[in-house]
């Protein structure tokens, strides 16, 4: 559930836990033209806690990581053979 507070939308957080070096978390803007607006690089074992705002409508995650949300846990990265 989210609640608007000034310019910030308070909502559930997501947690990105890097399972390898070089995991990239990219924030995408809201509005007519979606653009990249923020990028973070994580190394194995690092954790980033993120929240959607009025400026951030989506996140793209590259690399092997575990993404923990209020809806469950999702794995990113190429599946192992």
C-alpha positions as CSV (number, residue, x, y, z in Angstrom):
1,X,0.0,0.0,0.0
2,X,1.4,3.5,-0.8
3,X,0.6,6.8,0.6
4,X,1.5,10.2,-1.1
5,X,3.4,12.6,1.1
6,X,4.4,15.8,-0.6
7,X,6.7,15.0,-3.6
8,X,7.5,11.5,-2.3
9,X,5.3,8.4,-2.7
10,X,5.8,6.2,0.4
11,X,5.4,2.6,-0.5
12,X,6.9,-0.8,0.1
13,X,10.7,-1.1,-0.3
14,X,12.5,-3.6,-2.5
15,X,15.8,-5.1,-1.5
16,X,18.4,-6.1,-4.1
17,X,21.1,-8.4,-2.8
18,X,24.0,-8.9,-5.3
19,X,25.1,-12.5,-5.7
20,X,28.0,-11.5,-8.0
21,X,30.2,-8.5,-8.6
22,X,29.0,-5.9,-11.0
23,X,25.2,-6.1,-10.5
24,X,23.6,-2.9,-11.9
25,X,20.4,-1.3,-10.5
26,X,19.0,1.3,-12.9
27,X,16.2,3.7,-11.9
28,X,13.8,4.8,-14.6
29,X,11.8,8.0,-14.7
30,X,8.1,8.5,-14.7
31,X,6.2,10.5,-17.3
32,X,5.7,10.6,-21.1
33,X,9.3,9.7,-21.9
34,X,10.8,7.0,-19.7
35,X,14.6,7.7,-19.2
36,X,17.4,6.3,-17.1
37,X,18.0,8.6,-14.2
38,X,20.2,6.8,-11.7
39,X,22.5,3.8,-11.8
40,X,24.2,1.9,-8.9
41,X,26.8,-0.9,-9.2
42,X,26.8,-3.6,-6.5
43,X,29.4,-6.2,-5.7
44,X,28.7,-9.7,-4.3
45,X,27.2,-9.5,-0.9
46,X,26.2,-5.8,-1.1
47,X,22.6,-4.9,-0.5
48,X,20.6,-2.0,-1.8
49,X,17.2,-0.9,-0.4
50,X,15.1,1.1,-2.9
51,X,11.7,2.7,-3.0
52,X,9.6,4.0,-5.8
53,X,9.0,7.8,-5.8
54,X,7.2,10.4,-7.9
55,X,10.4,10.4,-10.1
56,X,11.1,6.7,-10.2
57,X,8.5,4.4,-11.8
58,X,10.6,1.4,-12.6
59,X,13.9,-0.3,-11.9
60,X,16.0,-2.5,-14.2
61,X,18.4,-4.9,-12.5
62,X,21.3,-6.6,-14.5
63,X,23.3,-9.4,-13.1
64,X,22.8,-12.2,-10.6
65,X,20.9,-11.0,-7.6
66,X,18.1,-11.7,-5.3
67,X,15.2,-9.2,-5.3
68,X,13.0,-9.2,-2.2
69,X,9.6,-7.5,-2.4
70,X,6.3,-7.6,-0.6
71,X,5.2,-9.9,-3.3
72,X,8.0,-12.5,-2.8
73,X,11.6,-13.2,-3.8
74,X,12.7,-13.0,-7.4
75,X,16.1,-14.1,-8.8
76,X,17.7,-12.1,-11.6
77,X,20.6,-13.1,-13.9
78,X,21.2,-15.8,-16.4
79,X,20.1,-19.3,-15.2
80,X,23.0,-21.7,-14.4
81,X,23.4,-24.6,-16.9
